[in-house]
Amino acid sequence: MKKIIVPVDFSEHSNYALESAAILAKKYDAEIIALHMLEISETILTKGETDLQDETVFFLKLAEKRFTEFLAQDYLEGVKVTPIVKHFKVFSEVNEVAKEQNADLIVMGSHGSSGLKEIFVGSNTEKVVRYSDIPVFVVKNKPTNLSFDNVVFASDFSESTVTPYLNASKLFKKLGSNLHLIYINTPGDNFNSTSEMEKIVVNFLQKADGNLDKLSEVKYVSDYTVEKGVINYANVSGADAIAVATHGRTGFAHFLAGSISEDIANHASLPVVTFRIK
């Protein structure tokens, strides 16, 4: 891992993301690209060209000042940090910056939900995930003992999740992680017998890896819902993080079925890393 993108809006949760990125940067000798996007209102955008330029320069200088103050953190000591300020808040630009910088990971903070709404729906984090071609590490809390030693990758082992699985395998191999593959079996229409589950996994591994070396390592977990199965297994197995696949075109709208990825990210106490289905 060489470069980590951290979108910064000067909030508490972007501070959590920056601190998490600092821990990873020190561990893997990586550089942090701190990215701030100016949020210019519609009122300013409707002004004349000269006024718009003056307002933009003002907000740019203000952002640069706040950036300098925000990046003056003790936990960044010894870490190479490159600040970048974009003039407008366009979330697809996070992915563009990631491409330009050849970044390996985006680390982004997101708050939990307090009601029935899911944390990613309509949020900045969801928008970044929607456009990102590289993994997004979602941080909800202040990091304590951040590690990727053991990561749970939950999948329905369908063909669409082959690419996210390969990308997850590549990333976590770089990080020296143990990647645990799990299949969650639930009652109802999604229930499969043992032989049916094994057949699905065999076809998946042959397509993804070209061999069945990992077949004996796949865990089959029965639970009432997929999200409960994933979270319960992750907690019991002592996992450090959970990896999920997500459709880019609709953000977290689909993972395995329905809004499961949202439920996992919303209720998991562990960090979540997303990999986009293309």
C-alpha atoms as one frame of an Amber mdcrd trajectory, in Angstrom:
protein
   0.000   0.000   0.000   1.549   3.268  -1.170  -1.151   5.970  -1.159  -4.336
   6.510   0.860  -7.011   9.071  -0.050  -8.849  10.734   2.859 -11.740  13.083
   1.970 -11.788  15.799   4.634 -14.687  18.069   5.584 -13.178  19.097   8.956
 -15.807  17.096  10.858 -15.204  14.763  13.791 -15.727  11.733  11.564 -13.237
  12.901   8.959 -10.824  13.270  11.861 -11.479   9.609  12.726 -10.807   8.712
   9.087  -7.584  10.719   9.024  -6.348   9.113  12.230  -7.209   5.650  10.869
  -5.328   6.452   7.659  -2.352   7.615   9.731  -2.226   4.279  11.545  -2.286
   2.427   8.214   0.252   4.820   6.668   2.734   4.227   9.497   2.200   0.481
   9.365   2.589   0.175   5.591   4.839   3.186   4.910   2.179   4.918   2.813
   1.445   8.528   1.902  -1.850  10.222   2.798  -3.601  12.374   0.203  -5.933
  14.641   2.216  -8.675  15.845  -0.120 -11.075  18.710   0.576 -13.801  19.799
  -1.818 -15.201  23.317  -1.544 -18.960  23.377  -1.089 -19.981  26.473  -3.031
 -23.669  27.382  -2.774 -26.051  27.826  -5.705 -26.294  31.533  -4.803 -22.588
  32.023  -5.430 -22.679  29.981  -8.627 -25.364  32.252 -10.119 -23.197  35.351
  -9.695 -21.203  36.975 -12.494 -17.873  35.498 -13.550 -15.779  38.121 -11.724
 -17.786  37.795  -8.503 -17.605  34.000  -8.757 -13.825  34.115  -9.112 -13.510
  36.454  -6.107 -15.789  34.268  -3.962 -13.950  31.111  -5.050 -10.563  32.615
  -4.160 -11.929  33.667  -0.750 -13.289  30.211   0.061 -10.156  28.566  -1.302
  -7.924  30.602   1.018 -10.280  29.908   3.927 -10.179  26.168   3.179  -6.386
  26.219   2.946  -6.178  27.910   6.362  -8.577  25.393   7.929  -6.692  22.581
   6.215  -3.408  23.691   7.762  -5.027  23.771  11.213  -6.846  20.447  10.708
  -3.697  18.638   9.595  -1.725  19.811  12.640  -2.423  16.537  14.461   0.071
  14.736  16.664  -0.893  11.389  15.129   0.314  12.614  11.707   3.876  13.074
  12.932   6.222  11.135  10.673   3.565  10.628   7.995   3.816  12.214   4.547
   0.584  14.144   3.950  -0.264  15.899   0.692  -3.270  18.270   0.907  -5.419
  18.787  -2.194  -8.278  21.285  -2.467 -10.834  20.975  -5.262 -12.917  24.010
  -6.165 -16.293  22.266  -6.213 -17.944  19.414  -4.357 -18.169  16.737  -7.045
 -17.966  13.283  -5.517 -16.875  11.573  -8.721 -13.686  13.662  -8.414 -12.602
  11.582  -5.425 -12.269   8.636  -7.790 -10.493  10.827 -10.348  -7.967  11.943
  -7.733  -7.515   8.313  -6.697  -6.731   7.415 -10.313  -4.347  10.345 -10.769
  -2.513   9.472  -7.563  -2.601   5.714  -8.226  -4.058   5.298  -4.733  -4.751
   1.922  -3.139  -7.495   2.847  -0.695  -9.987   5.560   0.257 -10.580   6.024
   3.981 -13.739   7.921   4.829 -15.608   8.694   8.030 -19.336   8.167   8.401
 -21.667   8.551  11.369 -24.078   5.899  12.545 -27.837   6.206  12.235 -30.156
   7.107  15.065 -33.460   6.134  13.476 -34.740   4.010  10.643 -32.558   5.633
   7.995 -29.428   3.778   6.909 -26.119   5.560   7.401 -25.046   5.561   3.767
 -28.272   6.468   1.963 -27.926  10.003   0.628 -24.716  10.578   2.564 -21.376
  11.774   1.270 -19.856   8.384   2.051 -22.409   6.571  -0.081 -21.716   8.962
  -2.962 -17.978   8.347  -2.770 -18.523   4.571  -2.686 -20.847   4.831  -5.688
 -18.109   6.269  -7.899 -15.023   4.629  -6.449 -13.119   2.070  -8.489 -10.869
   1.295  -5.517 -11.816  -0.058  -2.086 -13.388   2.337   0.419 -12.653   1.816
   4.104 -15.575   3.205   6.130 -14.750   4.414   9.648 -17.498   5.173  12.160
 -15.532   5.562  15.384 -12.243   6.833  16.722  -9.672   4.125  15.946  -8.072
   2.283  18.832  -6.305  -0.902  17.763  -6.770  -0.720  13.994  -5.732  -3.908
  12.214  -6.525  -5.988   9.137  -5.049  -9.251  10.385  -8.329 -11.122   9.984
 -10.992  -9.982   7.534 -14.369 -11.583   6.828 -15.491 -11.471   3.190 -19.197
 -12.287   2.938 -20.515 -13.339  -0.446 -23.417 -15.093  -2.114 -20.712 -16.503
  -4.439 -22.543 -15.313  -7.538 -20.670 -14.459 -10.732 -21.129 -10.715 -10.137
 -19.023 -10.888  -6.960 -15.988 -12.510  -8.617 -14.298  -9.162  -9.340 -14.906
  -7.729  -5.825 -13.547 -10.976  -4.376 -10.402 -10.813  -6.533  -9.889  -7.145
  -5.623 -10.362  -7.951  -1.940  -7.910 -10.850  -2.183  -5.338  -8.583  -3.863
  -5.666  -5.790  -1.289  -5.643  -7.966   1.801  -2.746 -10.036   0.489  -0.745
  -6.777   0.316  -1.766  -6.061   3.890  -0.786  -9.526   5.066  -4.370 -10.301
   6.106  -6.118 -13.624   6.536  -9.254 -13.448   4.355 -12.104 -15.593   5.673
 -14.818 -16.464   3.128 -18.306 -17.068   4.489 -21.593 -18.175   2.960 -24.686
 -17.267   4.982 -27.594 -19.685   4.691 -30.983 -18.278   5.691 -34.453 -19.807
   6.011 -37.106 -19.234   3.355 -36.592 -18.832  -0.384 -32.836 -18.345  -0.042
 -32.282 -21.606   1.833 -29.862 -24.071   0.231 -28.898 -27.584   1.232 -25.285
 -28.374   2.040 -24.688 -29.910  -1.389 -26.304 -26.900  -3.107 -24.116 -24.447
  -1.197 -20.981 -26.429  -1.966 -21.856 -26.570  -5.667 -22.289 -22.764  -5.775
 -18.963 -22.218  -4.007 -17.133 -24.740  -6.234 -18.333 -22.964  -9.385 -17.354
 -19.593  -7.913 -13.824 -20.606  -6.894 -13.172 -22.294 -10.218 -14.204 -19.128
 -12.032 -12.378 -16.747  -9.654  -9.196 -18.631  -8.693  -9.069 -21.347 -11.318
  -8.706 -23.916  -8.545 -10.385 -25.205  -5.394  -7.525 -24.557  -2.968  -9.731
 -22.432  -0.703 -12.771 -24.722  -0.766 -12.021 -26.284   2.610 -11.612 -22.798
   4.149 -15.101 -21.511   3.263 -17.372 -21.293   6.295 -21.103 -22.015   6.002
 -23.126 -20.106   8.567 -26.853 -20.483   9.254 -28.739 -17.509  10.656 -32.092
 -15.759  10.408 -30.731 -12.967   8.180 -27.571 -12.489   6.156 -26.500  -9.395
   8.079 -26.918 -11.141  11.438 -24.934 -14.098  10.165 -22.095 -11.908   8.897
 -21.889  -9.765  12.037 -22.226 -12.704  14.436 -19.538 -14.697  12.636 -17.221
 -11.687  12.456 -17.596 -11.082  16.194 -17.192 -14.729  17.197 -14.214 -15.309
  14.912 -12.376 -12.238  16.207 -12.337 -10.476  12.841 -10.800  -7.019  12.525
 -12.955  -5.878   9.600 -15.774  -6.919   7.272 -15.522  -6.731   3.483 -18.633
  -6.415   1.303 -19.427  -5.986  -2.379 -21.602  -3.123  -3.598 -23.121  -2.086
  -6.925 -21.544   1.188  -8.067 -24.529   2.410 -10.039 -26.816   2.379  -7.024
 -24.427   2.705  -4.146 -25.393   0.301  -1.388 -28.745  -0.601  -2.928 -27.804
  -4.222  -3.564 -25.514  -6.712  -1.911 -26.536 -10.348  -2.018 -30.185  -9.222
  -1.793 -32.055  -6.068  -0.868 -30.178  -3.578   1.300 -28.025  -6.113   3.118
 -24.774  -4.205   2.759 -26.438  -1.168   4.333 -27.646  -3.294   7.238 -24.183
  -4.771   7.755 -22.467  -1.388   7.692 -25.169   0.162   9.856 -25.101  -2.421
  12.618 -21.525  -3.711  12.562 -19.227  -2.369  15.242 -16.273  -3.378  13.077
 -14.899  -1.276  10.199 -16.336  -2.104   6.767 -14.393  -2.160   3.490 -16.394
  -1.933   0.265 -15.525  -3.326  -3.160 -17.554  -2.210  -6.135 -19.344  -4.620
  -8.431 -18.794  -3.418 -12.004
